[in-house]
Every structure is written in C-alpha cells, then in structure tokens.
Amino acid sequence: MRLQSKDVIFGGKIGLYVVLSAVAVIMVAPFYWMFVTSVSPVQDIVAFPPKWLPSYLVFGHFVEVLNKAPFHFYYMNSLVVAVVSVGCSLFFGLFAGYAFAVYKFPLQNFFFILILSTIMVPFQVTLVALYILVAKIGWVDTLWGILAPNFASALGVFLIRQSIKSIPPDLIEAARLDGASEIRIVLTIVAPLIKATLATVGIILFLNSWNDFLWPVIVINSRNLRTIPVGIALFKDPYGSMNYGPLMAATVISTAPMLIVYFFSQKFIVKGIAITGLKG
C-alpha cells in the first residue's frame, strides 16, 4: 500500500509538471514570436506556414524604429508617469489603508466598500467625465493630464489595508505609548513590516501605468509627450497596413523593462499577495 501511495504521489507530480510546462509554453510563445519577428527578414515574417526560426538575423528593424520615432522621449515620459503614479498611489494608499485597518469611525465599511466599488467600474464609463474635468483644469496635452487618474489606487488601498491588519495591534499601541505620532508609526513601523506588499502594489501599478494606452492617446496631442504604447501606434500607416518587423522591434524595446522588473521582483509579488490573505 505504501508503494502504491508513493506511485500515486509521483504520478500526480508528473501530471502537475506536465500541465505547468504546457501553460508555461503557452504563456511564453507570444514573447518568443515577438522577438523572432523583430529579428527576422521580411520574407520570413510573411511566410506561410510560419517560420519559428529566422533564416538569418536582421537588426535593421530596431534601427528603423529608433530613426522613425523619438523613443528616448517616449521612455522618459512613460518612466515619469509610472514613477509619479506609483509614488502617489503608495503614499495615499499607505495612509488610507492604515486608517481603514486601525481606526474605527462612522460609516467605515461604507466608505471602504465605496472605494472598492470603483475597481468594478470600467474606465470607459468615466472617461468622458474625466476628460471634461482635466480640460477645465487645463491639463490636456500635459503629463499632469496623464497622471490625473493615477494619483490614487483603490487596489492599493485594499491590499495595503489587508496587510496592515496582519500586524499585531499591541505593536502599534506600544509605539503610541512611547510617544510616537501616527505619521511616525506609519512610516517607521508599519511601512517596513509590509514592505513586501508595498513592493507588490508598486510593481502592479508600475506595469499598469507603463502599459496604459487608452487614456494617454486621448489626452495627449504633442508628439514629444507620447508614452511608449502611444508611440508604438506610429508604426501603423494611415491606410491600415502594418510593417510587422519594426512593430515587433518597438514592442521588444517597450516590453524589456517590464520583463526585467518582473524577473527581479516576482518573489515579492508572490509573498505580498500571500500576506494580504492572512487576515480579513
């Protein structure tokens, strides 16, 4: 019986590894195809059946991308928008999450549910109202206009609040008895204890901001203020035809930072998501 149990466990592990390997191949395939297309000659790109390996390597697509569009401006704009968005969202999310996790005040659950409900509302529903508001402020065609919807994040408030709830209340009370202010408690005690969650929220918000296309393409008109997703749209001509070599090369350039960030921070994402589910 013991041998049969071991065989069942071993067979289950083999089946799990097979399923995970198949899922991994499905997830990696688009990235592989994107990279192969970016370094393939035109005849390989349009060949049927598709060629999974290029006949020879071509790096002219990357040269064409850099000559056609000012990608250094696009990178800088995307970086500024992403960093400022993450900074503001973490700052407001940290203090809002602390307030919802530690304090008791009237209509607390109502306001918390109200914040969470904004996650369920599609951005397209509030798009027109947001654009009118930004236009009245005078932020159209500015980086502030891109940042407007990203000053705070309901998802960040939720994850940070859940993580703070796992901190023993006696620790916060001890800091108060020692004379620490609430701001000092948040910055010097709470924040270091939930750094995994803060890193997770920051990474998620950074990737969302870096990939955002709809709002920047609406609010930005100047070429030098475009972000990377908007800049990639330049590789489609007015008649709708597409040069896939430069397009995939531009996509590789824009995707590389996200892959690097995720590669070095995946352990924080797993740990941060696990921590937020410890206590409701």
C-alpha positions in Angstrom: 0.0 0.0 0.0 2.9 2.4 0.8 4.4 1.8 -2.6 1.1 2.4 -4.3 0.8 5.7 -2.4 4.2 6.8 -3.4 3.4 5.9 -7.0 0.2 7.9 -6.9 2.0 10.9 -5.4 4.8 10.6 -8.0 2.3 10.3 -10.9 0.4 13.3 -9.5 3.6 15.4 -9.5 4.5 14.3 -13.0 1.0 15.3 -14.2 1.3 18.6 -12.4 4.7 19.3 -14.0 3.3 18.5 -17.5 0.3 20.9 -17.0 2.6 23.6 -15.7 5.0 23.1 -18.6 2.2 23.3 -21.1 0.9 26.5 -19.5 4.4 28.0 -19.5 4.8 27.2 -23.2 1.5 28.9 -24.0 2.5 32.0 -22.0 6.0 32.3 -23.4 5.0 31.6 -27.0 3.8 35.2 -27.8 7.0 36.7 -26.4 9.1 34.3 -28.4 7.2 35.0 -31.6 7.5 38.8 -30.9 11.3 38.5 -30.6 11.7 36.2 -33.6 9.7 38.5 -35.7 11.7 41.5 -34.6 15.0 39.9 -35.9 13.6 38.1 -39.0 13.8 39.2 -42.6 10.5 40.3 -44.3 10.2 37.0 -46.3 10.2 35.0 -43.1 7.7 37.3 -41.4 5.1 36.8 -44.2 5.9 33.2 -44.9 3.2 30.5 -44.6 3.4 28.2 -42.7 5.2 30.5 -40.2 8.9 30.0 -39.5 9.7 29.6 -35.9 13.4 30.3 -36.6 14.6 33.1 -38.8 16.7 32.2 -41.9 19.2 34.8 -40.7 19.2 37.6 -38.2 18.2 41.1 -39.1 18.7 44.0 -36.7 17.6 46.7 -39.2 14.1 46.7 -37.7 15.5 48.2 -34.5 17.4 50.8 -36.4 14.2 51.8 -38.3 12.4 52.1 -35.0 14.9 54.4 -33.5 15.1 56.5 -36.7 11.3 56.8 -37.1 10.3 57.8 -33.6 12.0 59.6 -30.7 11.9 56.6 -28.3 14.1 58.4 -25.8 11.2 60.9 -25.2 8.7 58.0 -25.0 10.8 56.2 -22.5 11.3 59.3 -20.4 7.5 60.2 -20.5 6.5 56.6 -19.6 9.1 56.5 -16.8 8.0 59.8 -15.3 4.3 58.9 -15.5 4.9 55.4 -14.0 7.2 56.6 -11.1 5.0 59.5 -10.1 1.8 57.4 -10.3 3.4 54.6 -8.2 4.7 57.2 -5.7 1.4 59.0 -5.2 -0.6 55.7 -5.1 1.7 54.2 -2.5 1.7 57.4 -0.4 -2.1 57.8 -0.3 -2.7 54.1 -0.2 -0.4 53.6 2.8 -2.2 56.2 4.9 -5.7 55.3 3.7 -5.0 51.6 4.3 -3.7 52.4 7.8 -6.8 54.4 8.6 -9.2 51.7 7.5 -7.2 48.9 9.2 -6.5 50.6 12.6 -9.2 53.3 13.3 -12.9 52.9 13.9 -15.1 55.6 12.6 -18.7 56.1 11.4 -19.5 54.6 8.0 -16.1 53.0 7.9 -17.3 49.9 6.0 -19.5 52.0 3.7 -16.5 54.2 2.6 -14.3 51.1 2.2 -16.8 49.4 0.0 -17.3 52.6 -1.9 -13.6 52.7 -2.7 -13.6 49.0 -3.7 -16.6 49.5 -5.9 -14.5 51.9 -8.1 -12.5 48.8 -9.2 -15.6 47.3 -10.7 -16.5 50.3 -12.8 -14.9 50.1 -16.3 -12.6 53.1 -17.0 -14.5 53.7 -20.3 -17.6 54.6 -18.2 -15.9 57.6 -16.5 -13.7 58.5 -19.5 -15.8 61.4 -20.8 -16.4 63.0 -17.4 -12.7 62.7 -16.5 -11.6 64.3 -19.8 -14.0 67.2 -19.2 -12.6 67.7 -15.7 -9.0 67.6 -17.0 -9.8 70.0 -19.8 -11.3 72.5 -17.3 -8.2 72.3 -15.1 -6.1 72.9 -18.2 -4.2 69.6 -18.1 -5.0 68.4 -21.6 -1.8 67.7 -23.6 0.3 67.6 -20.4 1.9 64.9 -18.3 -0.3 66.0 -15.4 -3.3 65.1 -17.6 -1.9 61.5 -18.0 -1.3 61.3 -14.2 -4.8 62.5 -13.3 -6.5 59.1 -13.0 -3.4 57.6 -11.2 -3.0 59.8 -8.2 -4.5 57.0 -6.0 -5.4 53.4 -6.4 -8.3 51.5 -4.9 -6.5 48.2 -5.4 -3.5 49.6 -3.5 -5.7 50.7 -0.6 -7.3 47.3 -0.4 -4.0 45.3 -0.5 -2.3 47.6 2.0 -5.2 47.6 4.4 -5.3 43.8 4.3 -1.6 43.6 5.0 -1.7 46.1 7.9 -4.5 44.0 9.5 -1.9 41.2 10.0 0.2 43.5 12.2 -0.5 42.9 16.0 -2.4 45.9 17.4 -0.3 45.7 20.5 2.7 46.8 18.5 1.0 50.0 17.3 -0.3 50.7 20.9 3.2 50.3 22.3 4.5 52.8 19.8 1.8 55.3 20.8 2.6 54.8 24.5 6.2 55.6 23.7 5.0 59.0 22.3 5.3 58.2 18.5 3.0 60.2 16.3 0.7 58.5 13.9 2.8 59.6 10.9 5.9 58.2 12.5 4.2 54.9 13.3 3.1 54.6 9.7 6.5 55.5 8.2 8.9 53.8 10.6 6.9 50.8 12.0 4.1 49.9 9.6 5.8 50.5 6.3 8.9 48.3 7.0 6.6 45.5 8.2 4.6 45.4 5.0 7.4 46.2 2.5 6.6 43.0 0.5 3.0 44.3 0.0 4.2 47.8 -0.9 6.6 46.3 -3.4 3.8 44.2 -4.9 1.4 47.1 -5.2 4.2 49.3 -6.7 5.1 46.7 -9.3 1.4 46.1 -10.3 0.8 49.8 -10.6 4.0 50.4 -12.5 3.2 47.7 -15.0 -0.4 49.1 -15.4 0.9 52.6 -15.9 3.6 51.5 -18.3 1.1 49.6 -20.5 -1.7 52.2 -20.4 -2.8 53.2 -23.9 -6.4 54.5 -23.9 -6.1 57.5 -21.6 -2.7 58.8 -22.9 -3.8 58.6 -26.5 -6.9 60.6 -25.7 -5.4 63.3 -23.5 -2.0 63.8 -25.4 -1.7 65.6 -28.7 2.0 66.6 -28.8 4.4 64.1 -30.3 7.1 64.6 -27.6 4.6 63.9 -24.8 3.6 60.5 -26.0 4.2 57.4 -23.9 5.6 54.2 -25.3 2.3 52.4 -26.0 1.1 55.5 -27.9 4.4 55.8 -29.8 4.1 52.2 -31.0 0.9 53.2 -32.8 3.1 55.3 -35.2 4.1 52.1 -37.0 0.7 51.8 -38.4 0.2 53.9 -41.6 -3.0 55.9 -42.3 -4.2 53.2 -44.7 -4.1 50.4 -42.1 -1.2 48.4 -43.4 1.3 47.2 -40.9 5.1 46.6 -41.1 5.4 43.9 -38.6 9.2 43.8 -38.3 9.6 47.4 -36.9 6.4 47.0 -34.9 7.7 43.9 -33.1 11.1 45.6 -32.6 9.3 48.5 -31.0 7.3 46.1 -28.9 10.5 44.3 -27.7 12.0 47.7 -26.7 8.9 48.6 -24.8 8.5 45.2 -23.1 12.0 44.7 -22.0 11.8 46.9 -18.9 8.6 45.2 -17.7 10.2 41.7 -18.1 13.3 42.8 -16.2 11.2 44.4 -13.4 9.1 41.2 -13.1 12.1 38.9 -13.2 13.7 40.5 -10.2 10.6 41.1 -8.2 8.5 38.0 -8.7 9.2 36.7 -5.2 7.9 40.0 -3.7 4.7 39.6 -5.7 4.1 36.1 -4.5 4.9 37.0 -0.9 2.9 40.2 -1.0 -0.3 38.5 -2.4 0.1 35.7 0.2 0.4 38.2 3.1 -2.8 40.1 2.1 -4.9 37.0 2.6 -3.8 36.2 6.1 -6.4 38.3 7.8 -9.6 40.0 6.6 
